[in-house]
Amino acid sequence: MNWDNSARYAAWNGEISNRKAKEAVGRQIAEHVKDGAVLGVGSGSTAYLAITAIAERVRREKLRVSAVCTSSEVSLACAANGIPVTSLLQAQPDWYFDGADEVDPGHNLIKGRGGAMYMEKVMMSAAPKTYILVDHSKIVEKLGGKFPIPVEFSPVTLHVVERELVKIGAVDITLRMAVKKDGPVITENGNFILDVKFAEIRPTLETEIKTITGVIESGLFMGRAIEVILPEVVLPAE
């Protein structure tokens, strides 16, 4: 039995920059959807607009799809748009789509402003194909110029993690604080986030961060087989 509530809950209440470009890539990814598909769905404004485009096509063509979501935010967005939600325990995604904060020429990424990088990496490992949807403002020559690297960690290990990050080259470390709530941001895993700047983002840095005791995951995505989709353009990795 389905809920008969008529209200559609606001699944995204933040501002959306470069909205037209993001809507364009959302429509492009919607064309990849086939009847019966299980979709891995990332977090953030670009993913939200893609969900909206996918839902429009699902309703128009009466397609059957389901979604494996990386966050509660995305689960709400899918529910509000009539897309059934499942889990990794029940289904493997046919493919996964997500946005990114920065993309370099080798398709390395910084992600995690929404704090969902742990499940985003899990989903990327689970799905046989990953699409990263971005507008041109997210393309950079070198990672780290615009955004720090988010690092999710167990709260009790704060001082240990901070000390070890400095040892591997961190030059600025900020504990991410919540808005409209006192105290730090708390992830869906019950952890905290450090936003960390490095003077150099070397190829081994993702692994170096992950091996620090107390670190759950980082927003650095290096050397993954992904396809980057820009409005009307697909860029091959160098």
Secondary structure by P-SEA (a helix, b strand, c coil): cccccccccccccccccaaaaaaaaaaaaaaacccbbbbbccccaaaaaaaaaaaaaaaaabbbbbbbcccaaaaaaaaaacbbbbcccccccccccccccccccccccccccccaaaaaaaaaaaccbbbbbbccccccccccccccbbbbbcccaaaaaaaaaaaaccccccccccccccccccccccccccbbbbcccccaaaaaaaacccccccccccccbbbbbccccccccc
